Amino acid sequence: MPGFWCNKSVFVTGHTGFKGSWLSLWLQRLEAKVHGYALEPPTTPSLFETARVKEGMQSVLGDIRHLSDLQQAMQKARPEIAFHLAAQPLVRASYSTPAETFATNVMGTVHFLEAVRHTPSVRVAIVVTSDKCYDNPETQRGFRETDPMGGKDPYSGSKGCAELATASYRSSFFNNDRVAIATVRAGNVIGGGDWAADRLIPDLVRAFTQNRPLALRFPQAVRPWQHVLEPLRGYLKLAERLWHKPDGLDRGWNFGPRCEDARPVVDVVRTAARIWGDGARWTADSAASPAESRYLYLDCSGARDHLHWTPSISLDRALAWTLDWYRCHAEGTIDMRAFTEDQITSYEALAVSGPGCDTYGMGACCA
């Protein structure tokens, strides 16, 4: 229930990032006491600054590669629930900075787990990894939580390693009743306020706004597209369930879209162009690019069967909300914190009663 979060002390790493900002705003709306630890916002502009996320929380700037600083911040916050979202999140960037990617995504996760281990107030911890953590043999079926970890590129490999590190800590240090730890793997999230380089929607918005064609690197690559609030609701619901310590939930979980929303890149662009209207066009990018997986989508039947979580909005609606957000931001006169909160309210209404209830029956996850 939404009331569960009222006055809970919650610690979020990576709160200045795209997904971390959406989560921090939602937790503020749920009246949690939110504490964040992260680097400066990764882009200019950023959702963190545009939506004034800092106004409703305690924000500490720091690097998760610095264990003592992270541990000190967490112990000072005395959280009951901790979410780990801080990461180097981009596949193409991982080819340019592989050592930094592994240091951030693997040792940063280890530092988070170590900080949790030495913070007695923590009862639940959620480690956010990626749908790319799986070894991908391109079999064109949805990945299940029991599939092996892997990853051919540095980003994917680092996320597989983060999963293994979390499993090791769980077995070695958290096999008691004090802390319940789970990992979560989402699809390709979209939503307003993402300005990262080499991501489809930010690149698309930049191109359409400037009335130039969007260059598509892998038009036929299939990805599990979903609005950012979809997996965040799963994370919140899982944290609530872990708080009550039901057996078998402290493991890895997929929170992906419905099967029909695992679509090729070019299909997403066509839909976005139709919504956008004038100035929307694209072309194939013939330049050589680092290798990426061709097929990637998730089987989230586990979340459906055991957490009663299923996706609640279609990709078309997610794209409409996302492009509406960017159009309103471009106007320059709209309170984007209020607008972002309104989108959260609209999403909660579609999900019946937000993260505590999932009875909307809007279609099955990939299975």
C-alpha positions in Angstrom: 0.0 0.0 0.0 1.2 3.6 -0.6 1.0 4.2 3.2 3.8 1.7 3.7 6.4 4.3 2.6 5.2 7.1 4.9 8.2 8.2 7.1 10.3 5.2 6.0 14.0 6.2 5.7 15.1 5.3 2.2 18.6 5.6 0.7 19.0 5.8 -3.1 22.4 5.7 -4.9 22.4 7.3 -8.3 19.5 9.7 -7.4 20.8 12.4 -9.8 20.5 10.1 -12.8 17.4 9.6 -15.0 15.9 6.6 -13.3 17.1 7.6 -9.9 15.4 11.0 -10.2 12.0 9.4 -11.1 12.3 7.0 -8.2 13.3 9.8 -5.8 10.3 11.9 -6.9 7.9 9.0 -6.5 9.3 8.2 -3.0 8.8 11.8 -2.0 5.2 11.6 -3.2 4.8 8.5 -1.0 6.1 10.6 1.9 9.3 8.6 2.5 12.3 10.3 4.0 14.6 10.1 1.0 18.4 10.3 1.1 20.5 10.3 -2.0 24.2 9.6 -2.8 25.5 10.2 -6.3 27.8 12.2 -8.6 26.7 15.5 -10.1 23.8 15.0 -12.6 25.3 13.2 -15.6 23.9 15.6 -18.3 23.0 19.2 -18.8 20.1 19.6 -18.7 19.0 16.8 -16.3 15.8 15.6 -14.8 17.3 16.0 -11.4 17.7 19.8 -11.9 14.7 20.4 -14.2 12.2 18.7 -11.9 13.9 20.1 -8.8 14.3 16.7 -7.3 16.6 17.9 -4.6 13.9 20.0 -2.9 12.2 17.1 -1.2 15.2 15.0 -0.1 18.7 15.0 1.5 21.2 14.9 -1.3 24.9 14.0 -0.9 27.3 14.2 -3.8 29.8 11.4 -3.8 31.4 8.6 -5.8 30.3 4.9 -5.1 33.9 3.9 -5.9 34.8 5.6 -2.6 33.7 3.0 0.0 34.4 5.1 3.1 32.4 8.1 1.8 29.5 5.9 0.8 29.5 4.0 4.1 29.6 7.2 6.1 26.7 8.7 4.1 24.6 5.6 4.5 25.2 5.2 8.2 24.4 8.9 8.8 21.1 8.5 6.9 20.2 5.3 8.9 17.9 4.0 6.1 15.5 1.1 6.5 15.4 0.4 2.8 18.2 1.0 0.2 18.1 1.1 -3.6 21.3 0.9 -5.6 20.9 2.6 -9.0 24.3 4.3 -9.4 26.1 3.0 -12.5 27.8 3.7 -15.8 24.7 3.0 -17.8 25.7 3.1 -21.5 26.8 0.2 -23.7 28.7 2.3 -26.2 30.5 4.3 -23.5 31.7 1.1 -22.0 33.8 0.4 -25.1 35.5 3.8 -24.6 35.9 3.4 -20.8 35.9 -0.3 -19.9 38.0 0.0 -16.7 35.8 2.8 -15.4 32.7 0.8 -16.3 33.8 -2.2 -14.4 35.1 -0.1 -11.4 31.7 1.7 -11.2 29.3 -1.2 -11.9 31.1 -4.0 -10.2 33.1 -2.5 -7.3 30.5 0.2 -6.9 28.0 -2.6 -6.3 30.4 -4.3 -3.9 30.8 -1.0 -2.0 27.0 -0.6 -1.8 26.7 -4.1 -0.4 29.5 -3.5 2.1 27.9 -0.3 3.2 24.6 -2.2 3.8 26.5 -4.8 5.7 27.8 -2.2 8.1 24.6 -0.2 8.5 22.4 -2.0 11.1 19.3 0.0 10.2 18.9 -1.5 6.7 16.3 -4.2 6.4 15.8 -4.4 2.6 18.2 -3.7 -0.2 17.4 -3.6 -4.0 20.3 -3.8 -6.4 19.4 -2.5 -9.9 21.3 -4.2 -12.7 20.1 -4.6 -16.3 18.4 -6.8 -18.8 21.8 -7.0 -20.5 23.3 -9.0 -17.5 22.4 -12.3 -19.2 24.6 -14.4 -21.5 22.8 -13.8 -24.8 23.0 -16.6 -27.4 20.4 -14.7 -29.6 17.8 -17.5 -29.2 14.9 -15.0 -29.7 13.2 -16.0 -26.4 12.7 -14.0 -23.3 15.4 -14.3 -20.6 14.3 -16.0 -17.4 15.8 -15.2 -14.0 17.5 -18.6 -13.9 19.4 -18.1 -17.2 23.2 -17.7 -16.8 24.9 -14.3 -16.4 27.2 -13.1 -19.1 27.7 -10.2 -21.5 30.0 -9.7 -24.4 30.5 -6.0 -24.2 32.0 -4.3 -21.0 28.7 -2.8 -19.9 26.8 -6.1 -20.1 29.7 -8.0 -18.5 29.9 -5.6 -15.7 26.2 -6.0 -14.9 26.5 -9.8 -15.0 29.4 -9.4 -12.5 27.2 -7.2 -10.3 24.6 -9.9 -10.2 27.2 -12.5 -9.1 28.7 -10.2 -6.5 25.2 -9.6 -5.0 24.5 -13.4 -4.9 27.9 -13.9 -3.2 27.2 -11.3 -0.5 23.7 -12.7 0.0 25.0 -16.2 0.6 28.0 -15.1 2.7 26.7 -12.2 4.8 22.9 -11.9 4.5 21.7 -15.5 4.9 19.9 -14.4 8.1 16.8 -12.4 9.0 18.5 -9.0 9.2 18.6 -7.9 5.6 16.7 -9.2 2.5 18.5 -8.4 -0.7 17.2 -8.8 -4.3 18.4 -7.8 -7.8 16.1 -6.3 -10.4 16.5 -6.3 -14.2 14.4 -4.0 -16.3 14.0 -3.4 -20.0 14.9 -0.4 -22.1 13.2 2.4 -20.1 11.9 5.6 -21.6 10.4 8.7 -20.1 10.8 12.4 -19.9 14.0 13.9 -18.7 16.6 11.6 -20.2 19.3 13.5 -22.1 22.0 10.7 -22.2 24.0 10.3 -25.4 23.5 7.2 -27.5 20.1 6.4 -26.2 17.2 6.2 -28.7 14.7 8.6 -27.2 17.1 11.4 -26.3 18.7 11.1 -29.7 15.3 11.1 -31.4 14.1 14.2 -29.5 17.3 16.1 -30.3 17.0 15.2 -34.0 13.3 15.9 -34.4 13.6 19.2 -32.5 16.3 20.3 -34.8 14.4 19.1 -37.9 17.2 16.7 -39.0 17.0 13.0 -39.6 17.7 10.6 -36.8 20.5 8.2 -37.7 19.6 4.6 -36.6 22.5 2.3 -35.9 20.6 -1.0 -35.6 17.1 -0.5 -36.9 16.1 -4.1 -36.6 17.4 -4.7 -33.1 14.7 -5.9 -30.8 14.5 -4.4 -27.3 12.0 -4.6 -24.4 10.7 -1.0 -24.3 8.8 0.3 -21.3 8.0 3.5 -19.4 10.4 4.2 -16.5 7.6 4.1 -14.0 6.8 0.4 -14.9 9.9 -1.2 -13.4 10.1 1.4 -10.6 6.6 0.2 -9.4 8.1 -3.3 -9.5 11.0 -2.3 -7.4 8.7 -0.6 -4.8 6.4 -3.5 -4.7 9.3 -6.0 -4.3 10.8 -3.9 -1.4 7.5 -3.9 0.4 7.2 -7.7 0.1 10.8 -8.2 1.2 10.1 -6.0 4.2 7.7 -8.7 5.4 10.4 -11.3 4.7 8.4 -13.9 2.7 10.6 -16.9 1.7 12.2 -17.1 -1.7 11.8 -13.4 -2.8 15.4 -12.4 -2.1 16.7 -13.3 -5.6 16.8 -11.8 -9.1 13.7 -10.4 -10.7 12.7 -9.4 -14.3 10.4 -6.4 -14.7 9.9 -6.2 -18.5 7.1 -5.0 -20.8 4.3 -7.0 -22.5 5.5 -9.3 -25.3 4.1 -7.0 -28.0 6.2 -4.2 -26.6 9.5 -5.9 -27.3 9.8 -4.3 -30.7 12.5 -3.4 -33.3 14.1 0.0 -33.0 12.6 1.1 -36.3 9.1 0.3 -35.1 9.5 2.5 -32.0 10.9 5.3 -34.2 7.9 5.1 -36.6 5.5 5.4 -33.7 7.4 8.3 -32.2 7.5 10.1 -35.6 3.7 9.7 -36.0 3.2 11.2 -32.5 5.7 14.0 -33.1 4.5 15.1 -36.5 6.3 17.7 -38.5 10.1 17.4 -38.5 10.2 13.7 -37.7 12.3 11.6 -40.0 15.1 9.1 -39.8 17.8 7.3 -41.9 20.0 4.2 -41.4 23.4 5.0 -40.0 26.1 3.3 -42.2 29.0 4.2 -39.9 30.7 1.3 -38.1 29.5 0.8 -34.5 30.6 -1.5 -31.6 28.7 -4.8 -31.5 25.3 -4.9 -29.7 22.8 -7.7 -29.2 20.2 -8.2 -31.9 17.5 -9.7 -29.8 16.9 -8.8 -26.1 13.7 -9.2 -24.1 12.6 -10.5 -20.8 10.3 -13.2 -19.4 8.7 -11.5 -16.4 6.2 -14.3 -15.6 8.0 -14.7 -12.2 7.0 -11.2 -11.2 3.5 -11.8 -12.5 3.0 -15.1 -10.6 4.8 -14.3 -7.3 4.5 -10.5 -6.9 1.3 -10.0 -8.8 3.0 -7.3 -10.9 2.3 -6.9 -14.6 2.9 -3.9 -17.0 0.0 -1.4 -16.9 0.6 0.9 -19.9 1.3 0.2 -23.6 4.4 1.3 -25.4 2.4 3.7 -27.5 1.1 5.4 -24.4 4.6 5.5 -22.9 5.9 7.2 -26.0 3.1 9.7 -26.0 3.7 10.6 -22.3 7.5 10.8 -23.0 7.2 13.1 -26.0 4.6 15.2 -24.3 7.1 15.7 -21.4 9.9 16.9 -23.8 7.5 19.3 -25.7 6.3 20.8 -22.4 9.9 21.2 -21.3 10.8 22.9 -24.5 8.1 25.5 -23.9 10.1 26.8 -21.0 7.2 28.1 -19.0 5.9 24.9 -17.4 6.8 23.8 -13.8 8.4 20.5 -14.8 8.4 19.2 -11.2 4.7 19.5 -11.1 4.3 18.1 -14.6 6.5 15.1 -13.7 4.5 14.5 -10.6 1.3 14.7 -12.6 2.5 11.9 -14.8 3.2 9.8 -11.8 -0.3 10.5 -10.5 -1.7 9.5 -13.9 0.3 6.3 -13.9 -0.9 5.5 -10.4 -4.5 5.9 -11.5 -3.9 3.4 -14.4 -2.3 1.0 -12.0 -5.4 1.2 -9.8 -3.7 2.3 -6.6 0.0 2.6 -7.3 2.8 0.3 -6.2 0.6 -1.6 -3.7 -2.0 -3.0 -6.0 -1.8 -4.7 -9.4 -5.3 -5.8 -10.6 -5.6 -3.9 -13.9 -5.3 -6.9 -16.2 -3.7 -5.0 -19.1 -2.0 -8.0 -20.7 0.6 -10.6 -20.0 4.3 -10.2 -19.6 6.6 -12.1 -21.9 6.5 -15.8 -21.0 
